[in-house]
Amino acid sequence: ELVGVLEKIFTSNLFDERFCSLDGLDEAKSITQFELLDTLSQLPINLLITSRPLHLLEDNVPTADHFSIILQDADIERLIEEKVRQIPTLKGLLANDEFKTWVVKAIIEKSSGMFLVASLQLDMLAVCVNVHGLRKAVETLPIGVEAMYQTTMVRVEAHSQAATAKRALTWLVHGLKSLKMDDLRYAIAVDPETFEFDRELLIDGPTLLSLCCGLVTFEPKSKLVRLVRKYYTAKDFLEPYLKREDPDPHKMMASTCVARLLHFNLHKLEDEENYFDIFDENPFFLPYSDDRWAEHSHLSVALPAPTRDFVFHCSRFPICNKDGDFICTGSSLHVAAAYNFHELLEEWFHPSCHPADGSQSQFPPPSPPDLDINARASDESTALILAADFSHAEAVRVLLNVEGIDVALGDRDGWTALIWAAGGGSLEIVEMLLAVVDMNHASSRNVAGCTALMLASSHGHVEVVKGLVREEASFISECGEALVEAAWGGHQDIVETLLGVKGINVNHVLKDGITALMCASANGHKSTVEMLLQHENIFIDYALPSGRTALAYALKAAKHDIAELLRSHGAQEPSADIYKNFIHNDSIKWWD
């Protein structure tokens, strides 16, 4: 997506000169490095890339200029001078210039010219209280990044708050988004057994940084906390190191998140209107918990017990879409469907097959009270509608196997499970639903008048469109509408599919008064216009009651190449009134 955005920017006429900088190419995976170079080298830009030497990639950009940036001893010396000024004890111990020169030389040699290693080494020396101790510490400094990290973790493990430090490092290694200092402080201020927040366990930012012994940095402007990263990043080292002690870090993280949600009773939200106020009043770690609790749960080796218990007790949990927009409040059934906890749905509706603990227990797992497969959330969504909306095929499959499910129900705005699935491009779900719904339900419309076929066509989901039009006779009345939607977006493959439907009305006029040929002409989709003009039933001079034709729309939108194409196919010139009142009238737009 990002490359697509860059391509649009750099191929536009917005700028006379175009520059792009890509830092740390070496930190990407090997295949990504090649893909980025291949893509960016095709763009009309001046490109600056910084990286460790990557000789295998140089042949991919043979016309590029390569130059080396060499770290000088003086650069390391300046770093040491700056760090010494920040550490009072070192400043005093290095008052002797001769001794200071010896220390600086030793650090330069043992850091192998790497800023990160030199910085960590100085952090190690900060604990020295006399010259003798400092000399011994310098002599035993580890050499290289790996050894430096190992030694740093020995220091972390040595102090009484090692568990707190490692919990913080775990959040920074496995966190699903960047954390601000206060988010991290609140995430680790929890009881290690219950995961409940305890204000008395809060520690301040400087103390937290100190506990992590230089492995963590704080950015004052953004307030973000990050692991140090250069060449061989702290994350590369810490991920396997921490997993030796806790092989399932996401279990702890998911459990901490749901405990935070329970702390504010979000599982039984009393007033939907106050939902966002809760986050405004409690900004630390609560928004992260709400955004990421389910994802951490799915990344766990097995579904964490606190997550299972949390979902079970949800009665009015606020469900949001992927963009963070509030959708509705729902019960445990709706939460399990919306967040794809299909294993819970399976246990609740088919308990004999799936004991809660995975054993062969003769006792079925508990299910939520008043479990109703067609129960409605606050916006009238059913569990099936939510599962389809969020594109969770596994949850849809489980729900469709429950006796009594009504697949034709719609939410408050008339969106059925099929409409949501088609609009979202979920072919697997569409096919599952088409296997059980009748054609009347498949052709149902939402409040805005849109069908599943129209939405799939509008959003460019060609495989879904192909799946929906297999039963041509059932969808023939919708194909003309869908064709207008596809032409508007320039979805050529969908236009081609729909034009292949026998009996389609290629001149269909949507309720807002426009045909497929008019849409394609006004939006500049020349290939789509050419395809439409080849259809035997196309009426090139079809005019709306206002007198506007496809040629009038092309001229109004200044799509002169399309205007000439239409003229070459015999399109009649618009009337003088259309030229005056529409084409040359700057006070109105073509879509008005």
N, C-alpha and C positions, 0 to 999 in steps of 0.2 A: 504493500500500500504506500509506504514512504517513497519507494523508488518511483511509483506511478505519479505521486504528487510532484517529486523533483522533475520528472520528465515533462510534466505539463508546464511547470514554471520555466524551465530552461529552454523549452521549444516554443514558448510564447514570445510575443513582441514587447513584453513589459520592460525589458532591460537592454541597454546597448552593450554592456559587458556582463559576463556571468562568471562567478567564482564559487567554488565549492571546496570545503576543507573536510577531510576525513581523518580523524585522529585515532591512533591505536588499532590499525588494521590487523596487526598480529594477534590481537586479543579475540578476534572472531574465529570460528571454526574454519578449518582449511577449505571446505567446499564453499562456505560463505565468502571467504576471501576472493576466490576465483569468480564467483557469481557477481560480487560487487564490482570488481575490476572490469569484467566483461560489460556489465550494464553501464557503469559510469563512463567508461571510455568511449561509448557510442554517443554520449550527449555532447552538445555544442557548448562546452564549458572549459574554463581554466581550472584544473583540479590539482589540489595540494594534498598529498597523502603522507602521514607520518607513521612510522612503524619501525620495529626492529628489522634488521636485514632479512628479507625473504627472497632469496635468490631464485627460487622456483617460480615466483610470480613475475619476475622482471621481464621474461619473454612475452608475457601477456600484454605488456605496454611498451613495445620496442621503441616508440618515438618519444617516450618520456625521458626527462632529464633526471638523473639520480645523483644525489649528493649525500654525504655522510655528515652527521652531527656528532662530533666527538666531545665527550665529557672531559673537561680539563681538571687537573688537581685543584686549581684555583676555585672551581665551582663547588667542589666538596668542601674546601676550606671556608668558603662563604657560608655554606649550610651549617658547618660546625660552629662558626662564630655566632650565627643567629641562634642556634640551639643553646649554646653556652650562656648567652645573655638571658635566655628564658629559664635557666636552671641555676639558681643562686649558688648551690653547693659546688657545682662544677666550676663556676666562675671563680670562686675563691681558691679551689684546688689547682686551677690552671694559671694562677697569678705569675708563676715562674715561667718566663718565656721559653727557656730551653726545654723544660718538661712539657710545656704546651706543644711545642714543635714536635716532640717525640710522639705525643698522643695523636696529634693530627696526622702524622705520617703513618702511624699504625692503623688508624681508622681508614685512611685512603687505601692502604694495601689490602686490608681485610674486607673492605666493602666492595672490592673489585670494580670501583667506579660507579656503583649504583646508589642513588640517593636514598631509596627506601631502606637498604641495608644499613647505610650510614646513620640514618635517622633512628632505626631500631637499636643500633649499637649504642648510640648516645643515650637513649632511654634506659638502657641497661646500666650505663655508667652513672646515671643520676642518683642511684641509691648509695654510692660510695661516700664515706664521711671523712676519709683522710687520704693522704697521698699514697701511703703504702697500699691501701685497699684499692685505690684507683689504678695503680700500676699493675697489681695482680689481675684486676678485672680486664684491663686492656690486653694483657698478655694472653688471656684465655678467651678472648672474643672469638665467637665462631666465624668461620669463613663461608661465604655463599648464602644465598637466599634460603634454601631448604634448612640448613643448619641454624640460620638465624631464627626462622620460625619455630623450629624445635626448641631452641633455647628460650625463646620468648614464652612458649607455652609452659615450659618448666617454671618460669616465674609466675605465670597466671595460676598454675596449679598449686603453687607454694603458699598463697595467702588464704586467709580464712573465708574470703568471699569468692572462692574459685567457682562454686556452683552458680552464683549470680553472674559472674563474668562469662562463663560458658553458655549460660542461657541467653545472655545478650548476643554473644557471637553466633549462636544458633539462629536467632531471629534475623541477624544480618546476612547469614549465609543462605537461609532458606526462605526468607521473607518474599512475598509475592509482589511487593511494590516497595519503593523507598520509604524509609521510616524517618520521621522527625525525632529529635531528641526526646521530647515529652512522650511521644508514642512508645518509644523503646523503654523509657523509664517506667511507664505504666504497665507495659507488657510483661516486665520481669518482676514487678512488685506483687507477686501472687504466691499463695500457699502452694508449695510443690506437689502436694497430695490432692487438694481439692481444686486448685487453679483459681480460687477466689481471690479477688483483688484485696490487698491489705495496705491501706494508706501508710501504716507505720513501716512498711518495707520499702517505701520510696527512697531512692538515693538521688543526689543531685548530679547534674551532667558532668562536671569536672571529676567527681569521684568515680563515675562510671567509666570515663575515659582512662583514668588512672588504673582501674581494675583490669582493663584490657591491654595494658602494657604497650601502648603504641600501635596496636593492631587496628585501631579504630580512629577515624578522624571526624571532626565536626566542622560543618560549613556554616559559619555564623549568619551569612546572608539568607540562605535557604532554610537554615536550622535542620538540615538533613545530617544523619549519621551514616557513615559509610566505612566499609573495610578498606584498608590501604590497598592500592593496586598499582603495580608497575612490573612489567615483565612477567614474573610468576606471582600471581595475585594471592592475597591472603585467603580468598575463597577457595582457590585451587588446593591450598594446603589444608585449610580448616575443614572442608567438607568431609574427606575421609577420616581426618583426625577425630572430629566430634562424633562421627557415626560409630566409631569403635565403642563408645560409651553409650550412645543412644542411637540405635539403628533405625528408629522410627521417629524422627524429629517432628514430623507433621502431626503426629498424634498429640504431642504436647502443645503444639501451636493451635490446632483445632480446638482442643479442650480449653485452652486459655481464652480463645475467641468466644466460644459459646458461654463460658462463665461470665464474660464481660456483658454479653447480651442479656443473660439472666439477671445480672446485677441491676439492670435498668428495666426489667420486666417487659422486654420487647417481645417475648413469646406470647404475651397477652396484652397487647397494646390497647389502652382504653380509649384513646381519641386519635383518629387518623390525622386530624388537622394539626396535632401537636408533634407529629412524627419527626419532622426536621428540626423542631425546636429542641428536642432532646439532644441532638447532635451538636447544635449550636451551643448549648449549655454545658456539654460534656465532650469537648473536641479531642481529648487525648485517648487514642487507641480505640475508642468506640467506633468511629467510622471505618477504620481498618477491619475491625472484627465483623462488622455488618457486611462489608464488601467481600471478605475472604474466608469466612468460617467454613462455608461449604467446600470451597476449593481445597483448603487444607485437609478437610475431612476425607475428600476423595483421594488425595495424595498419600494418605496414611496407608500403612500396610493392610490394615483392616479397619472397618468403620469404628471409630473411637466410641467407647461406652458413653461418655458425656454428650457426644453428638446424638447418639441414638436416643438417649433420655430427653435431650432438648427437643428434638423433633416430636417425640411422643407427646410432650406436654404443651406443644404449641396449640393455641386456640384462636389467637388473632395476631399472627406474626405478619409484619409488613414485608411483602414480597416486592422486590424491585427487579427491573430488567437489567440487561448487561450494561446499559449506560447510566445506571443508578437512578432511573426514574421510577417513582412509586407506582405500582400497579394496583395492589389491593392488599387486604389483610385476609389471611386464610388459616385454616386448621392444620393439624398435623398431616392430613391427607394431601392438602394443597401444597404444603411445604415440601413433602417428600416428592411430589410430582414435579414441582417447579425447579427443585435443585437436584433432581435425578437420583434420589435415594431409592432406586428401583428394588434393591434388596429388602428394604423395609416394606415396600408395597407388596412384594412377594410374600414376605412373612405374615403380613396382616391378612391378606386375602387367601393365601394358600398355606396356612400354618403347619399343616401336617408334613409338607415337603421341606420346610426350611426352619428347623429349630433355631431359636435366637442365638444360641451359643455355638451353633455348628455341630452339635453332638446329635446323637440319636435319641434324645430325650423323648419320653412319652407325653410330656406336658407341652402343649403348644405355646409359643411366645405370646405375650400380651399384645393386644391391639387397642388402638384408641377407642374410647367410648363412642357409641352412636356412629359407627363407621358406615357411611353411605357413599357408594361409588359415584353418585350423581350430586353430591352435596355442593352447594354454591359458595364461592368466596364472596367478599364484599362487593366485587364488580360483576357478580353473576357467573364468573368463570368456574368451570368444573376442573377436577384434577386432570382430565384428558385434555382440556383446552390449554391449560398451563403447560403440560408436558409437550404438547405440539408447538405452542408459542416459543418455548425455550429449546426446541429441536432435540428433545431427549427421546431417542428412538427406543431405548431399553425400557423406560417408564411407560411409553405408549404401548409397547408390546404386552407388558404385564397388565395394564389397565384394560386393554381390549379383551383379555381372557377372563375378565370378571363378569359373572352372570348379572344381567340387568343393566349394563352400562348403556347409556343413551348417547350415541355418537353424533346425533344431529343437534344437540343443544348448542346455543350460542351465548356469548357473554352479553353484557349490558349494551354493547354496540353492535350486536348481531354477528360477531366473529365466531365461527365454528372452529373446531379443531382442524378441519380440512382447509379452511381459509387461512388460518395461521400457518399451517405447514406449507401450503403452496406459496404464500407470500414470503416465507423464510427460505424457500428453496430446499426444503427437506424431502427429497424424493422418496427415501425409504419410508418415512412416515406417511406421505401421500399415498404410496402404494398399499400400505397396511390399511389405511382408512378406506380407500376405494374398494378394498376387498370386502368391506362390511357395510358400507353405506349404499343406499339406493340412489338413483340418478337425480331424484327430486332434491335430496339433501345435498348431493354433490354440486348442484346448481344453485344452492341457496345464496342469498346476498346479505351483506352486512348493512348497517344503517345507511352507509354512504352509497349503497347500490353496487358495491363491488363483489364479484364472484372470485372463487379460487383461481379460475383460469385467467381472469383479468389481472389479478395481482401477480401471478407468476409471470405473465407476459410483460407487465410494467417493470418488474424488477430484473428481468433478463434471465430467468431460470428455465433454460430451454429444455432440459431433461424432464422437469416437472410438467411443462406444457405438453411435451410429447406423451407423457403418461396420462394426462387429462384428456387429450383428444383421441385416444385410442377408440373410445366409444363415440364415433363422430356424430351419429344421429342424436345422441343425448345432449351434446354440447354445441350443436350447430348454431343455435340462436346466440350463443355467447362468443363465437369465434370472431364475428365482425367487431364486437366491442373490444375483444382482446387484441385484435389486429391494430386498432387505433392506439392502444396502450403501447404495444411493441414498436410501432412506427414512431411514436413520440420519442422513445428512448433510443431509437436507431438500433434495435436488437435484430440484426439481419437474419440470424439463424432462426429466431422465433417467427419473424415475418414469413420466412420461407416455409416453415412448418405449417403455419396457419393457412397460407395460400394453397397448400396442398390438400386442405380439407374440402371435400366435394360439397358444393352448394354454399360456400361461405359468401357473405355479402361484403364484397370488398369496398363498397361505397357507404358502409354503415356510418351514420352520424351519431356521435355521442350526445348526451343530453346537453352538454355545454356548447354544442354546435360546431363540430369539426370532424373531418374524415381522416383516414390514415394517410392519404396522399397529401392533404393539407398539412398535417403534423410533420411528416417527413420533409416536406418542402420548406416549411418555416424554420425547422431546426437544423437544416443544412445536411441532412442525411442522404447524400446523393445516391449511394449504392442502394439504399432502401427505396428511393424514388424509382430508380431504374427497375428494380424487382417488381414493384407495384405496377409500373407501366406495361410490363410484359403479360399481366393477367388479362385474359380475354374479356372480362366483364368490367374492367376499370372504366370509369366515366371521368375523363380528364378535365372536362369543363363543368363538373358538378358544382353548382353554386348554392350557397346558403341563401336564406331569405334576404340577407343584406346585400347579396350580389357578389360576395367574396368567393373566389375560386383558389385552387392550388397555386396558380400562377400569380394571383394577387398576393397571396401570403409569401411566396418566394421573393417577389419584388419588394414587399414591405419590409422583410427581414434582411434585405440586401444580399440575398443568396443568388447572385447573378448567374453562376454556372448552372444552378438548378433551373432558373428561369429559362435559360437557353435550351436546356434539355427538354423542358415541357413544351416550349415553342417548336422544337424539332419534331415533337410527336403530335403536332397539330393543335396545341392549346390556343384558344382564342384570347386576344388581348382584352384586359379588363376595360370596362367602360370609363368614360371621362369622369363620371361621378365617383367611381371607385378610386381612380388615380387621385382626384382632388380630396375626397373626404376620408380616404383610408391610407393609400400608399404614400402620398406626400404630406399627410397630416401628422406633424411631429408631436402633436399633443396626445396622441394615443399610441399604444404599443400594439404589436401584431396579435398579442394574446388577449387584448381587451375586448 
